[in-house]
Amino acid sequence: MSVLSRIYIMKDRLTRSDIKKMQAEIDDRIVNVRPAILERVKEARAQGDLSENFEYHAAKRERSINESRIRYLENMIKTAVIIDDSSAEDEVGINNTVTVFFEEDNEEEKYKIVTTVRTDSINGLISIDSPLGKAVMGRKKGDRVLVKVNEDISYSVVIKDIDKSTTDEEDKINRY
């Protein structure tokens, strides 16, 4: 595998809405958070001896975290592959909530299919790049789908329902 291939694989697939949310966070961090932190650094520096000044070191650490987050988000936007979040009316797509029946466990679960930057499996948000997300994307109600976790492990689910009414407005971009 060439270096170029590895770089392409590392790119996140994001929607225009993901990019918009990321840009809004960058703007907020630059316009609001950065000046507030710089003011705290300046105030702590004015207190004197910096070697034992907890406020100064905490403010500098906060500044470093803020700048790292800005760089991270900018890099994500710069390297992203923009994908369309629309899908056929009868197919599972991004931002759809899908009800699946796990045959092996005899249980139903609901999951919202999202991009990698919005995943939160504890709250039912699974990535389009997860084994289950990959397996159900583009499939229809009633389809029996084989979910391959790896070469040795797989399981079957049946798509019971597809809710197309969900949006990504409430979804937050993950904090890494």
C-alpha positions, 0 to 999 in steps of 0.5 A: 500500500502506497503512502498516498493510499494510506493518507486517503484512508485516513480522511474522514467522510463528513457532511456539509453540516459536520463542516459547518459545525466544526467551522462554528466551533473554530470561530467561537474558539478564535473569537471568544475563547482565545481572548478570554484565555489570553486575558487569564494568562496575562492576569496570572503573569502579573501576579509575579513568581511564575514558577509557583503560580498555579493560575499561570500554568493552568491558563497556559495549559488551557491555551494549549488545549484550545489551540490544539483543538483549533488545529485539529478541527482545521485539519479535519476540515482540510482533509475531509471527504465531503459526502452527501447525507441524502438517501433514497426514501426506502434506504438507510442513510446518514442521519436515519434512525434504524431499528434492527433485530439481532437474531442471535439475541432476539432483541431490537435496538435503535441506532442513528447512523452518523459520521465518525465525528458524531459517534456516541454508541452509548447514546445510540449514535453509530458511525457509517464506518462501524461494522453495523453502520457499513452493513446497514447503509443503503439497505431497506426495511426487511433486509437481513444483513450480515455484519462482519466484525472481522474475518472470524466474527459476524452476526445477522440483523434484520432491518425492522424500520427506517426513520427518515425524520431525524436530523443532525441539528442536535448532534455534537462534534466529538471532543478528542 
